[in-house]
Amino acid sequence: MKKGPFIRVPRTTGTIMFLVFLSLLPSAGAGIYHYGLYSAAVMGVSLLTALVSELLWDLVTRKKLTLDDYSWAVTGLVLGLILPPSVPLFFPAAGSACAILAGKMLFGGIGKNILNPAASGKLLLLILFREAMNDFSGGSFDAISPLQQLASGNSVDLLDMVTGNVPANIGTGSAVAILLGAAFLALTGVLDIRIPLFSLVSFVAVLAVFGGGTDIVRYAGQICGGSFLFTAFFMATDYATSPMTGPGRCLYGLLFGAAAAFGRTLGYTEEACIYALLLCNILARPIDMGVNSVR
Amino acid sequence: MAIQSFHGGTALYDGKEITRDLPVKTVLPRGEMVYPLKQLKGEPASPKVAVGDHVLTGQMIAEAVGQDSAAVHASVSGDVVSIEERTLAGGEKMRCIVVSNDGRYDEIVYPESRHISGLTPQTIIKAVRSAGVVESDSFTLRDGVSTADKLETEHPERIDFLIANCMESAPYMTSDYRRILENPMKVIYGLRILMKMFPKARGILAVDERDREIIRTFRSVLKGETGIYIRRLSGRYPQGEEHLLVHTITDRTVEEGKTAADAGCMVFGVDTLVAINQAVIVHEPMITRLITLSGDAFLKPQNYRVRTGMSIKELIERCGGFAVEPELLVYGDTMTGIPVDDRSVPVTKLTTGLIALRKDRFAKIGESACIRCGSCIRVCPESLNPFLLYRDSFKDTPARFKRHHGMRCISCGLCSFVCPAGVPVADAVDKMKERVLFRTETEKEAEIL
């Protein structure tokens, strides 16, 4: 016999995913604006492959279709946004298929995966095509990202980094676009601001510890570059792969920020955030278990 | 200044405006009346009448057997048609006394009214017990509690707070609200009677701070009365839950496995206080209920005073029927109630209301996989982890369930309410609580054997 409650909040998983999708659109728009229509093709291929992969999986395993929660759309778009602007189109195809199939469905579907699906897709591509994945040429930009410039001793324009007028991945270059989307997501109650906030704190702290000095421009550059903002706001906050409790999330944020900063000091300028994220993903469930035993 | 002391909870659409400003209407049934013999955990009541007997309104037709058992009274005059199994609102089949209604409502001769000054605790308990007064148990939503058993607490000298729950947190329900506006003295007298039983106790009227009318009414009738205080609490659901009331008003926690009495408090609903007053002063047994019929499908949503034993089908007809046939008919409120499939089930002493909704908006959403968003954890008023408890319930691991404090759950339903994936958390945890209780009791019985 069906039991109460018979009233519920109108928000479903699909509604939440849709809001996340919307919050990614400013970054997508900035990517197309700066790097041209080819970026749209990259994102499009990623989205389509995500859809088809999940559909095929559901059909082959004879499960109920899971497409209506739109999580495939978020994974597809996120993967597209974290790829460099002129990668060959089989990159988003392979990455997206890996993200959906290996990163999510193989684990048992949404909520059961340990690794962020899009991050695992990008990991595959980084392993197979490291050079191409670090080549940020696209549109009118050359191949070297601002952080890579800084690493070899050149200087960069901070304002360009903020607006996204720099070589970067399609959606991770424009701090403004990211923060706009993040603000929308926070105001609609989907984004838990604790994770990005605590990440920021530990990121700056660890950078300072490892000889950061007091040049604010340098810190701002590290924050705006190398996908840190995008990863902190849109990927570390993924529900399924982050802790569920308040204290857990704060700890998770601190760990992510610290790991990312540590990765940067070790020299992984562009990939530090993805590796840091995947590491923290593995720690998310132990954090949950630890917090619960203390409660 | 309103006080709220629990984490979580939520403001929800409470549907009160549909029925709160309409007066209570009395409806007398004409059809057959069905009285279940078992309303509490213990033994069913033992019938005192046989088939063919003529009974009068107010007559005791079954007597309580031991603890957790309550007397049954006829709410109409008529003849006993049968003593047989009938289906009740929860779907279970139970032995009931079925009485045909002769429409005359001839009453038994009631003894002379008592006066409050002459009351002793023994008189009070005896009167409450023989009137068959029962109230709902906030812990498991199905069974009730015998009020007399509750009053016969082991350490009456430790009770220093008698709390009248005037919050009516349940959505759509406005019977308490109307009762207080139309008849506040009965509630106050009920509380006064209990204060005679527990002389150390203060009487507290716990009201929703948004209910200005109620506060005004109480203030005007309490002029010159000492010992009874009004406490205004926030209207966040489920502030009206017993354990939360105790904690908010007295700062004491009800320990797991214990009752409010162990924390020196007793919480009573408005209808229980009125029933106590009626039982003790005028010897009237529990034979009427104030029921809220609400939702958008009824033609005349309102509060109705009805007789126990009346079928839901007749109740709906006599109260004007449906404007539109509802997709969802709920016995109880929309957070903790159960759906009605069989409308021949009777109104009982624990019925609070009937909600008819034209559209079952959430039936279509269905259930999908948990996304680990943590909303259930944030909303739980008892600071539990519904995610873990759901897993413990699903996997049926009672030791883990108890370790995660599953037995502290107050069945408010908020975890299911907020879940975006539609996971039936509250239902699973409820069923697990019942299984754990059942196991504990069979273990105890096994030990005795």
Contacts between the chains, C-beta under 8 A, distances in Angstrom:
chain1	res1	chain2	res2	distance
A	1	B	90	7.9
A	1	B	91	5.5
A	1	B	338	6.7
A	1	B	339	7.0
A	2	B	339	5.7
A	3	B	338	6.1
A	3	B	339	7.9
A	3	B	424	7.6
A	3	B	426	7.7
A	3	B	427	4.6
A	3	B	430	7.3
A	4	B	330	7.3
A	4	B	332	7.5
A	4	B	333	7.9
A	4	B	334	6.5
A	4	B	335	5.6
A	4	B	336	5.4
A	4	B	337	5.3
A	4	B	338	7.0
A	4	B	413	5.7
A	4	B	416	7.7
A	4	B	426	7.4
A	4	B	427	7.8
A	5	B	334	6.2
A	5	B	335	4.5
A	5	B	336	7.3
A	5	B	413	4.1
A	5	B	416	5.4
A	5	B	417	4.9
A	5	B	426	6.7
A	6	B	328	6.1
A	6	B	330	5.8
A	6	B	334	4.6
A	6	B	335	7.8
A	6	B	337	7.2
A	6	B	339	7.6
A	6	B	357	7.5
A	6	B	360	7.2
A	6	B	362	6.7
A	7	B	12	7.1
A	7	B	13	7.2
A	7	B	171	7.0
A	7	B	334	4.6
A	7	B	335	7.0
A	7	B	362	6.9
A	7	B	417	6.8
A	8	B	362	4.8
A	8	B	365	7.3
A	8	B	416	7.2
A	8	B	417	5.5
A	8	B	418	7.6
A	8	B	419	7.5
A	8	B	422	7.2
A	9	B	417	6.5
A	9	B	418	5.4
A	9	B	420	7.3
A	11	B	420	5.2
A	12	B	365	5.9
A	12	B	368	7.9
A	12	B	420	5.1
A	12	B	421	7.3
A	12	B	422	7.1
A	13	B	368	5.9
A	13	B	371	5.6
A	13	B	420	5.0
A	13	B	421	5.0
A	15	B	420	7.0
A	16	B	371	7.8
A	16	B	373	7.4
A	16	B	420	5.7
A	66	B	368	7.6
A	66	B	369	7.8
A	69	B	368	6.3
A	71	B	371	8.0
A	109	B	369	5.5
A	110	B	369	5.3
A	110	B	371	5.7
A	111	B	369	4.8
A	111	B	370	4.8
A	111	B	371	4.7
A	111	B	372	5.3
A	111	B	421	7.8
A	112	B	369	7.3
A	239	B	371	5.0
A	239	B	372	5.2
A	239	B	373	4.5
A	239	B	374	7.3
A	240	B	371	5.6
A	240	B	372	5.1
A	242	B	372	7.9
A	243	B	374	7.9
A	244	B	372	5.5
A	244	B	373	7.5
A	244	B	374	3.6
A	244	B	377	5.8
A	244	B	387	6.2
A	245	B	374	6.5
A	245	B	377	6.0
A	245	B	385	7.8
A	246	B	378	7.7
A	292	B	385	5.9
A	292	B	388	6.2
A	292	B	404	7.4
A	295	B	383	7.6
A	295	B	385	7.0
